[in-house]
């Protein structure tokens, strides 16, 4: 079984993905970490040295490589991954996808403390974050909403979310 976890920056994809992988006895892969290892550069360095367009190409190739080759994994993709190339089609063809949904306000509250490693928001002032996130999420939500499973995160604990996700998973998944 392959499971892809999607959602905006700060939605908890890696935290929930790791816990879900542990509960199901599957390997966990974080797409950003996979790219950082492969390119020997941090995401911030990749954005500043290559620019976003080249980063998206590398991200697309890494996504295809993982979903076409690995079996039995939980993959946390980046916040922008579903939006570029035919990535959402690959994600849905090759895996069961889960969208972790939060409101723009919940996301901007979380992201105020987690901006530094995220090139798209690191320069945005905290007071401008809610408006930025609201617009950005509006542009991206049509892609996220194509996920097989949509989970409202709200203020649920990681354990509660994992327990909520498990019954939705297909017994004979992709
Ligand atoms: C991005 C999200 C980041 C990372 C990059 C771009 C985005 O991943 O891929 O900074 O476009 O939303 P996280 O969602 O894990 O922060």
Boltz pocket constraint, residues with backbone or C-beta under 6 A from the ligand:
constraints:
  - pocket:
      binder: B
      contacts: [[A, 7], [A, 8], [A, 9], [A, 10], [A, 13], [A, 32], [A, 43], [A, 77], [A, 78], [A, 79], [A, 80], [A, 81], [A, 117], [A, 118], [A, 119], [A, 120]]
      max_distance: 6.0
